[in-house]
């Protein structure tokens, strides 16, 4: 018991000792008083601070105020008045546990001590202006050195021990000040203390690298200047390379202008650049308000280069070096030049030296690498005699370059008829392209005639105006006859057969326009409603190549009832046009959304009623979203927004006399309801279209409801061949690099291995089926595409049965979602299975397709985890949610 009491006593003692404040000693003597007065000139002055752990000093003495770390001992061999102040000793780990003492260094000649220099004081700072050296002094005060009182908004405190402390200085307080005090009835004045307050900065410094980019050959010198400015000198400049390496730099110039701005030009110099120096160089400036930076790019090359790239309007036809333009129009040829070393000279060679209608202008500017230029040639109101070769020449210190254009002018034909002899007429015509001459002869005086003709091309040169001549020999006759020579060529003929209507949709570089076409069929007077895809003037060569690629794919495929068919194209004499079938109902996805409410109203009692668990309790969840979001698709492959809106849908039954697939339905009203037969027919038609693509060795790579269009009679047609590829020579097309891909529609092998086959299209078709029988819901509702989603797909998890899918259709979906691609059915098989479910078959409306399919086993595994994860019911997603596409 006694031992325990002793132990507790020791612990209390130790705890009390550990929590006691530090001890201050003056010349090894513990100071018991809080205020001490020491005469000036004392030769031995040592203040010591001691405690249970590491201690440090803090003081207001002007002599020591600027020192950052004082340690535990302060000592001097000659005590001066500027050691006057309050000394605080504290623990580093417990700054609130401290001891303090105020020391007056008494000097009969100086009762006031001031700082030697304050320097520039930042706005908002506090300044200790002066302190008393003698505790008996009185009437401590401050005023301006010129005798004026302090500014009225200056806030300061006066304390005999602490001195005069000015709080929160403003720029308007900048002036010279003095302190005063009385001792023995005599007023003493301190030295003048000048205060200059620097305005607090509210913005970072400005910085500019004037050149956006540099090009250097290996071994050349590089100098990059960076111009900076700040209201004062208190800011830093640093340089970094994109390799994260900090660069050495030098300040070339420091200058102050009338706006009180400090300008510093900082430069980085590399005596001999190497390939590793290619990258960004960043100049960063920082002050108390923040930082700014400016970046330039250095491209290091191994040798000089010069590239001349034509940039012509899409309205012009460019085939190699041949440029074709209509007579009377303006022609502008723009050439982009990329060269290093810089271009010293450039000029045009033109076929007519005295043509005043030609105006040339050269303009150069730096874009990224400070090595790009542009030269333009403008021909106003082109005439046929201005055809010929136009050549741009460029020259640098190392290289010469040139590019030539062969300009051909479309010219309407002219005709001249002369009598060669009594029985022979000669008709001569010239124009470009080569005119065709038709002779017509008829009895009597007529306006027009029919007859035979014999055309001879006498100057078949592609690069010049074509001149042709035809002779007609008349049979001897005593009757009066009319002979007519008619000439024509195809200038503008191909494009005149179209009358463009409203824009169906537009993107950044292209648009789709509804048009009326004349004479596409055998009857020249027949009109056809078509969709015309064309490029905008802002399109680049890449977009032109993409449109040409889609045109080639559609030409290769040929015609089929369930793809959007190519009707024609214009590739010469103006902008490229691709003419396809017009699909009046737009895309399937929006069609299903627009018809969803009518579908629910038309469901009879039994399966699909509110008692059926597949029908959502809140039918208003399905609305005519097309009334709010207008997205009509009527082209062969551009996703686009439209100015058209679907009309509000109202419940109605399909007329008994109008079977599905007829032309009775009015696409403008769209009042027919939607039923399960429609969904089955859409599914069957898409399967037939995909089977046709597979037979042509073509994979689509983006099978989805948004890429299926509906035309008259609700016939489904596959569109959007922007991702299609011909796999005749490579059945495992591999994509490398970054591409924006529809992840939720993609097969596992496409997601994880970037491999696309017809079987990967089958997987996507299964997702399309799910969209159809959920009436346009987005697949994997409320599931974000992230690592967890990819794991679920890799584990074989799939979506549960959609609300309106018969069991047989859901079985087909699961067959399409087999993890093993070779085990998935063909589109031919899928089409046959769905055909058996349609009511026009002699047997039952629905069959169990499992009874008719090969024993493949369960095509994908299902479990509770999958169902909970991939089928979170909630608010319906937008038509095109952001995570539909991800970067692969």
C-alpha positions, 0 to 999 in steps of 0.5 A: 500500500505504501509502495503504491502511494509512493508510485502515485506521488512520483507520477504526479510529480513527473506530470507536474514537472512535464507541464510546467512552463520553461524557466528563463535565466539571465546570466545563469540567474533565474528571473522571478520578475516579469520586467527588468531594466538593464543599462546600455553597454552591459558587457555580459548579457545571456538569456537562457531558456530551459524546459523539459523538451526543446524550447525556442525564443520569440521576441519583439526586440528590433535587433533580433526580430528578423532572425528566423530561429534563435534557439534556447540561448540569446547572448551578446557582449555589448548590449544596445538599445535595440535589444529592448523588447519582450522575450517569450520562451516556449516549447516547440511542441507546446507553443501555448506553454510559455514564460516571458520577460520584458527588458528595458535597455536604459539609455539616457540619450535614447528613450525611444528605439525604432527599427533600423529599416522597415523596407517595403511593407505589404498592405494589411500588415502590422508594424511595431513602430517604436518602443520605450527604453526607460519604464518611467517615460510617459505620454508615448505618442506618434505623429507624421514627421511633418507635424501632421497627425496620423491619418484618421483611418490608421489603427494603432495601440500604445502600450508603455511596455509593448510600444506603438503597434500600427495594425493593418496598414493601408497604401494611403498610410505610406509616409514618414512617422516619428514617436515622442515621449516625455521623461522628467517633463522633457519631450523626446522625439525618435528618429524618423521611420519611413513606411512604404506600403505595397498594395496587396496583389489581387491577380497573378503576374502576366506572362507571355511566350510570343511564339506558339511553337518552334522547329529546330534541326538537331544541333541548332541553337534554341532561344525562348524568351518569356515576357513577364510583368508584375506590380512589384519585384516580389514574384518568381519565374520558373521554367519546365520541360514536358519531361518534368525537367526543371530548366536553367534560365536567365533574366535578360531585362528588368524595367519599370514603366510609367504604370509602375509595372515591373517587366522581366524577360526570362529566357531559356537557351539550349546551345544544341538541341537534340531529339529528346528536347521535343516537347512543351516548354512552360514558363510559370510566374507566381506571386502572392495572388497565384500563378500564371503560365505560358507554353510553347512547343519545340519540334526537333527534326533530323533534316530540313523539310517542305510540304505543300498541301492543297486546301480547296473548297468541297464545292470544287472537284479535285482529282489528283491535280485536276480542278474543275470549275463552272464558267463564270464562278470564282475559283480560290486555291489555297495551299498550306505550306509546312516548311523548315527552314522558313520560306524565303520566297513564293510565287505563282506561274499562271497560263495568262500573264496579262489577265487582270481578273487574277488577283494573288495574295500571299499570307504567312503566319505561325500556327503551332510550330511557327512553320506553317504558311498559306498561299492563295490564288483567286480567279474571279468569274473564271472564263474558259480561256483561263484553263491551264496549269497553275503552279505555286513555287516555294523556296527556302534556304535549303529546299525548293518546292512546287505544286501544280493544278490543272484547271478545267472550266465547265463550259456550256456548248455552242453550235455553228451550222454551215452548208458544206455542199448541196447535200451536206450540213456540218454542225460544229460545237465546242464546250467542256465536257465534250458536247454531244451533237444530235441531228433532227430532220422532219418534213415541213417547218417544225419546231423540233425534229427527230433524226439520225446523227453521226458525231465525230470528236475532233479534239479529244483533249481532257485538258482543253475545251472539247470541239466536236463536229457532225455531218448530216447528208440529206437525201434528195427531195423536192419537199421542204424539210427542217433540219435541227442541230442540238448540242448538249453536255452534262454540265450541271445536269446531274445536280439539276435533277434534285430539289433540296428540301428541309435539313433532316440533321446536321453534324460538325462537318456534314448534313442530311437533307430531304430532297425530291429527285426527278428521273431516278427511275426509267420515267424521267417525269417520276419523282422520288423522295430521297435523303441526300448526304453532303459535306459542309464547307468546314469539312476536311479531307478526312471527312471526304474520305469517310463519306467516300468509304461509306459510298463504296461500302453501299455500292459493294453491298448492293440492294436489299429490303432491310438496309438503307439502299444507295440510289445514286451519287454525285462525285464530280463537278461540285460537292460530293452527294450521296443519295439514299432511300428516305425513311419517313419514320426516323430511327427505331429507338425514337419510334419505340419511345413515341409508340410506347404509350399506345403499345401499353393501351393496346395490350389486351387482358391476360399477359401484359396487363397490370397483373402481369409482372412484366408491365411496370405499375406506372404506365406513365413511365412511358411517354412520347419523348419525341415531342420533347426530344426531336431526333429523326434519322432518314439517312444511311449513316449520320446520327443527327438532330432534326428540326422535325417533331413527332406529333403527340400520340393518341391511342388508336387501333390499327384498321382491320383492312390495313395489314402490317407492311402496307402503305395505309399508315400516314407517317405524318399522323402516326396514330396506329398503335404498336403491338407484339407482332410489330416488335417481332417483325422489326426483329425479323427484318433486322435479322434478315438485313444482318444476314445479308451483310454477313453474306457480303463478308461485311461486319457492321460493328454498331448494331443498335436501335438508333442505327435502324430506320423505319420506312413506309409500311414500318419496314426496318432498314439497317443504316450507319455504315460508318463503322462497317468493314469488309472482312473478306480477306480478314475475318478478325478485323483488329482495331488498334489505338484510341476509338470511341466505341459503343461499349454497352452494345459490344461483345466481350471479345470486341471490348477486351481484345478489339476483335470484330467478327460477324459473331460480335454483330450477333451479340450486339443484335441480342442487345438490340432485341432487348431494346426492342422488347423493352420499348427503347430502354437503354441497356443495362439501366443505371449501370455505369461503364466502369471496371465493375461493369467490365468484370460482370461482362467478363463473368458472363452476366447478362440482363434479365428478360425485358418487360414485353419479350416472350420467353422464346425471344429472351432465349434467343437473346441469351443465345446471342450473349454466349461468351463463346463466339462460335456458339452464337447462332447465325443471323439466318438461324435467328431469322428462322426462329423469329419467323416461327413466332409470327402469326402468318405461320400455319402453326402456333403463334409462339413456339419454344425455340429451345425445342428447335435449337441445337443443344448448346447448353446455357449460353451464359451463366446467370446468378443472383449477383448478376440480376441484382447488378445489371438490372437496377430498375430506376428512372429511364436513361436518356436516349443517348446517355454519355456512357453509351460510348467509351474510349477503348 
